[in-house]
Amino acid sequence: MKLSRPVSWFLLAFGVWSWFIWITFVKNLWKDGSGLAFDDAGDPTAYFWVHLLLAVASFLLGTAIGVIGFRGVRALRREAAPEKPADSSSAS
């Protein structure tokens, strides 16, 4: 299957965006002072674990989608690059 240039770039951008958003979210979750993520003793709550699991799943999906986009962009660039002629001087 061949991806178009806009689709490849969109998938790559989505992968980068996913990492940016979820890293920010995990940082904010870790520093949460509202009592949702950590109880009074400082132990993680169910809210923390569920949202951390969502973040990890999103990291994995964002990475997979970004890799697909990256491969599409790389394939399009390889296809557009002019082919180099074979070097006949190295043959003995």
C-alpha positions as a printed Julia matrix, in Angstrom:
92×3 Matrix{Float64}:
  0.0    0.0     0.0
  1.31   3.42   -0.91
  0.49   6.43    1.24
  0.1    9.86   -0.27
  2.38  12.69    0.82
 -0.33  14.51    2.83
 -1.4   11.32    4.6
  2.2   10.39    5.43
  2.92  13.82    6.88
 -0.39  13.81    8.79
  0.42  10.45   10.4
  3.92  11.59   11.29
  2.6   14.85   12.75
 -0.05  12.93   14.71
  2.63  10.72   16.24
  4.69  13.74   17.31
  1.57  15.54   18.6
  0.54  12.47   20.59
  3.9   12.33   22.35
  3.86  16.06   23.09
  0.33  16.04   24.51
  0.67  12.88   26.59
  4.07  13.79   28.03
  2.54  17.09   29.15
 -0.43  15.22   30.6
  1.73  12.75   32.54
  3.84  15.61   33.95
  0.66  17.35   35.11
 -0.75  14.1    36.49
  2.45  13.49   38.45
  2.33  17.0    39.97
 -1.42  16.83   40.72
 -2.23  18.47   44.0
 -6.01  18.24   43.82
 -6.22  14.87   45.54
 -7.39  13.0    42.45
 -4.1   11.36   41.52
 -2.66  10.87   45.0
 -4.39  10.34   48.33
 -3.52  12.13   51.56
 -0.71   9.65   52.28
  0.83  10.36   48.87
 -0.07   6.99   47.39
 -1.35   6.79   43.79
 -5.12   6.43   43.42
 -7.14   4.46   40.87
 -7.54   7.73   38.94
 -3.75   7.95   38.62
 -3.35   4.35   37.42
 -6.18   4.55   34.9
 -4.86   7.77   33.4
 -1.29   6.51   33.38
 -2.5    3.42   31.49
 -4.32   5.67   29.0
 -1.15   7.69   28.52
  0.99   4.58   27.94
 -1.54   3.21   25.42
 -1.55   6.58   23.66
  2.27   6.64   23.59
  2.29   3.22   21.94
 -0.43   4.07   19.42
  1.11   7.47   18.67
  4.47   5.83   18.13
  3.02   3.19   15.78
  1.11   5.81   13.8
  4.15   8.09   13.65
  6.36   5.24   12.42
  3.87   4.47    9.64
  3.9    8.14    8.64
  7.7    8.3     8.8
  8.03   5.24    6.59
  5.57   6.77    4.12
  7.53  10.04    3.97
 10.83   8.17    3.63
  9.44   5.99    0.81
  8.16   9.03   -1.06
 11.55  10.75   -0.75
 13.36   7.64   -1.97
 10.97   7.4    -4.9
 11.52  11.05   -5.82
 15.33  10.87   -5.57
 17.1   10.34   -8.9
 18.76   6.97   -9.23
 22.54   6.96   -9.28
 24.16   5.01  -12.1
 26.11   1.92  -11.06
 29.83   2.52  -10.65
 31.54   0.31  -13.23
 35.07   1.26  -12.17
 34.96  -0.98   -9.09
 34.27  -4.13  -11.12
 37.39  -6.25  -11.72
